Amino acid sequence: MGLKERNHKSLDMEKSKSLDAGNIEEALTATGFGRYNFGLLLICSWTLQAMGMDLFGTSFVVAAAVCDLQLTMQQRALLTAMPLVGVVAGAQLWGYISDTKGRRLTLVLSMSVGFVFAALSSFAPDWKSMAVLKLISSTFTSASNSGAYTLLGESCPERARGRSMLLCTCSLMCSQAVVAVFAYPILPLKFVYWIDFLSITYRPWRLLALVMSLPCAATACLLQLFHESPKFLVSRGKTEQALEVLKKIYAINTGNSPSNFPITKLIVDADQTVTREDSFVKAMWEQTVALFRPPMLRETLRLFYLVTVIYMTGSGFILWLPYIMNNLFSVLEVGGGDGMNLCTVIRYSTGQTDGNDTMIPEPCNDTIQETTLLSAMMYGALASSSNLILSLTCGGKKRVAMMGILAMSAVAGVLLNLVRIPIAGGIFFFFFLMCALSMGILSVYFVELYPTHLRGMASCLSVMLGRSSAFLGVNAIGALISANCEATFYGWSLLLVTAIGFSWYLPRDKKPAE
């Protein structure tokens, strides 16, 4: 009996010793997944939603301001797409700041300053000043596109990482729907106030622009309640500080004392730390070039092609959602649309032809149909619920899920041309936009495939490329739909098919550690 007791004691001692020291992944696993992670998931989701409202909500504001600001079609497209330019302008800078100064600091700073300029844009006297203010605000708020994912992914155990990040994407997917929810009671209001010192007429669309900026301020405040990424702290050589953060996360998740945390020392691999401080330009250059050298070159090129196609499609067409849906419901409201596909409806409603080759003049109209706002809410609900199901079910099948999503969008792009029922065309357009679900899966790959000290730069460069593609897409879509609408959707469907081929060669999903 004494021998058995001694054997049990020695076994327990060996187990405790094995837990005394561990690497960062083992330490994160030891913290569990609980209240802290759920809270961080909520705040990171809200941060992404605030950014999405700043970027994509502009399409509703511009649609309602078209008469006040006397916008031409070209100016309307440029102003709608201007936030995407801001994303491109700030992406590499935010990648550097995120990788050198911290994920949380990056988010707090960017959302605070972004709020100020987004709020100021609601008082812009003309479209040019509004474009500049939206450019600046989006340059700052776009930092959350990579920062929120990175902070969340680096603060939770590996087994829950992919699912958490996909859940986080739900909020981004429904950001335009949230704007529609705010727009629904605000835009029908009839108030008009003249502000003399600004020489502007304050109308409901300006109030909507102001309301859309408020989540940026709220998230900047709430992020103060959370800690810096422990993985980032380890990468900067701050292992003691990282261990303290891990203990606090453990205490919040389990309710136990921080002193009970089973890991007392972090084992750090040589490639996990970056202690040398270079000049700003040199550091940014080295971080960028490292992504395009072996062994990362092949994965970078593959992922960046997918980013280009998916953002050009999802983000490019989503900014035209209010315009296309407004045209669709305007035609349906007057009893038209029989035997028309979606493209024919767009040509009919924009005054290109009435079906008998007679031109119809198009007066200035800044009224957004109630059904247009409801359709945006429906799309947001559909996209968010689909992303939620994807988060809970795809697990270790990210690659297969991405190929399935892209295939669905490609088929929908063909069917909206072939089916000559207007409302069916609108539904197929919704499914065509669902390729945006792949954005969340891509963000998981950017966290999983790159080392910690390059992760922020890789994510931000992908955002820069994605929003550049979206900016080109938004402006190209406006011109191409007018020139040959059907060919536009066929061409985009073909692009999605090529993306399926690239997705096939993504790394096979590995089974997460239990």
PEGIFEN-V471914 format. One record per helix or strand. SS is the DSSP state (H for helix, E for strand). FROM is the first residue (numbers start at 1). LEN is the number of residues. If there is no record, write none. Layout:
((SS,FROM,LEN) (SS,FROM,LEN))
This chain:
((H,2,19) (E,21,2) (H,24,8) (H,35,22) (H,58,8) (H,73,29) (H,103,21) (H,127,15) (H,144,10) (H,158,16) (H,175,12) (E,193,3) (E,200,3) (H,204,22) (H,230,6) (H,239,16) (H,258,3) (E,265,2) (H,270,3) (H,280,11) (H,297,22) (H,321,13) (H,342,8) (H,370,24) (H,398,21) (H,422,28) (H,452,53))
